C-alpha cells in the first residue's frame, strides 16, 4: 500500500521538519517507508534515513507499507496530511 505526498515545508525534509515527521512515523502502528518517486524506500522512523533522501520543498515523496488494513491506510493518510501542512510548531 502506498501514497504520494508533496512536502509543503519551506525547508523540505531537513532538520526540524524531518525530526517531526520521523516522530509522527514512529508513532504509527505500522512500519512505514519513504522514498523519492522511483527510488528505494527507507525507514520513515529513522532520522538519518529521512535526511539522506535530501527532499526539498515542493518535492513528491512516496510513503509505503507492506501491511494492509485500516491501520495501514490511516497511518499513510495521516503522514500524507502531515507532510502537506508545511508548518512547524
URJOSUL-V5043 format. One record per pair of residues at least 12 apart in sequence whose C-alpha atoms are under 6 Angstrom apart, sorted by sequence separation. I is the first residue (numbers start at 1). GAP is how many residues later the second one is. D is the distance in whole Angstrom. If there is no record, write none. Layout:
i = <I,I>
gap = <GAP,GAP>
d = <D,D>
This chain:
i = <32,25,26,25,22,22,37,36,37,35,35,34,34,33,33,32,32,13,12,12,12,11,10,28,9,8,7,8,7,6,7,6,6,5,5,4,4,3,3,2,2,1,1,5,7,8,7,9,8>
gap = <12,19,19,20,22,23,24,25,25,26,27,28,29,30,31,32,33,42,43,44,45,46,47,47,48,49,50,50,51,52,52,53,54,55,56,57,58,59,60,61,62,63,64,75,76,76,77,77,78>
d = <6,6,5,5,6,5,6,5,6,6,5,6,5,6,5,6,5,5,6,4,4,6,5,6,6,6,6,6,5,6,6,6,4,6,5,6,5,6,5,5,4,6,6,5,5,5,6,4,4>
